[in-house]
Amino acid sequence: MTCHHKVAPLNRGRVSDPAQAASSGSQKNAPGSAGGYLLAGGIQYYLMHVTYPHAGYGTTPVFELALNLTQPIRWVPFVLFMLPWAWVMTILARGRWAAPSPGLAMVAGSAIYVALWLVVGRMDEVRIFLPYAVALIPLTCACAMHRFVDARDAIL
């Protein structure tokens, strides 16, 4: 019995010759990347020194952890905003659903971000977490679909 399926080459699209690799790929993108860094740095410099030269943090301490833990009024918005994130973390930690790798990377990054946020940011400033909250919407929806729709179909 013979198999007539074509096997795709493992190195498709990749360059295996070092001389050819040096003249292709990321080096062609380097001027665009450098331009992006220069543009971002220029905008930051303009905002700091031209638009808002007197902006500062005043008497706010750099480390906010002690204030975050000792002022319960800060806990309410944090808990309400972070409930979906905590639910997803609980589902993934208990192993009830295996998320795809990009989703797990996003969850790991968000966990590190939350830890940093609690140490150096105000706990009640929930907008700080908004980029991660928006990025985690697809994973949260997929987790909910698996949890509730698949469970209902198993009962029926």
N, C-alpha and C positions, 0 to 999 in steps of 0.2 A: 504494500500500500504506500503510495507516494503522495506527498503533499504538494499541490501546485500553487500554493499561496505565495505571493511576492512578499519578501521581507524588506521593510523599509530600512535604509541605511541609518545607523545609529547617530552618525555625525552630520546629518542633513542640516545645511544652513550654517554650519560652523566651519571655521577655518582651522586646519590643523598645522599649516606651515607657519612658523613664527614670523618669517619675513613678510608673508602676505597678511598676517594678522596685525602687524605693526602699521600697515598702511590702510587698514580698514576699521570700521566699527567706531569705537568710542573716540578715537582721535579726530575723526571727522566732526564729531559733535562737540568737541572741546571749545571752539570759539563761541558757540551758542550758550554753553554752560557758563563760561567765564562772563559772557555778556549778561546772563541772568543774575549772577552773583554781583556784578558791578551795578546793575540796575537796582537790585534789592538794597544793596549797601548805600547807593545814592539816595534812594527814597528814605531810608532810615535816617541818614545824615540830615536830609532836608527837614524831615519832621522834627528831629531832636534839636537842631540848631537854628532853624529859620521859622518854622511854623509855631512850635511850642518850646521856645528857649527857656522859659521859666517853670516848665512843668516838673514836678518832683513828687516824691512820695510823702513828703512832710515828716510827721513823727511816727508813721507806720513802721513797725519793726519788720525786718527781713523775714524772720522766722515767725510764722503765725500759729504753729501747732499748739502752744500753750493757750492762746486766746481761743482757738477753735475748740479745744477740749473743755475750757472753763466757762464758756458762754453758751448756754443751751439755746438761746434765741437763734443762734446760727445753725442749729441742727435741723430745724423744721424744713427750710427750703432744700437743704442738702438731701434729707431723707426722701422727701417727696419727688425730687428730680431724679434721684439715683435708684428708685425702686425697680424700674425695668432692667437697669444694668445689673443690679443685685440678683434679680430673678434669673437672668441669662447666666450669670456667673454660677449660681446655685445649680442650675440644670447641667451645665458643663462640668462642674466639679463633681457632681454625683455620678457622672458617666452615663446619664440617661440618653444622651445623644452625642454622636461624634461629629463635631463641626468640621467643615473643610479647613485646610491649612491656612488660607488667607484670613478666615474668620478667627481662628485661634490666635494668629499673629496680632490681629486687631484687638482681641480681648486682652492678650498679654500686654500690648502697648498701652491700652487704656488702664490696666491695673497699675502699671508703673506711673502713669500720668496722675491717677487718683492719689497715689501715695505722695507724689511730689506736690500736688495741689494742696493736700492737707497740711503739709509741712511749711510751704512758703506762700500759700494763697489763702484768701478768705473763704471759708467753707460755704458761706451763704452766697457767694458770687458764682452761681451755677452756670452762668454763661461761659465760664472758663472751660467747661467740659463740653460745650455745644459741638465743636468739630467732631469729637469722638462719638457723641450721642447720635449725630446725623449719620456718621459712617457706620455705626452699628445697627442702624434700622433694618437693613436686609437680613443680617444674622439674627436679630431678635424676631423678625417675622418668620424666618425659616424655623427657628427653634419653637416658636409658638405653633406653627403649622404641624410640626412633627409631634409636639406634645399633645395638642388637642385634637387635631383632625385624624392623625394616625391612631390615637387611642380610641376615638369614637368608632372608626372603621373596624378596629379589632373587636369591639363589643358587638357590633352588628354582625 
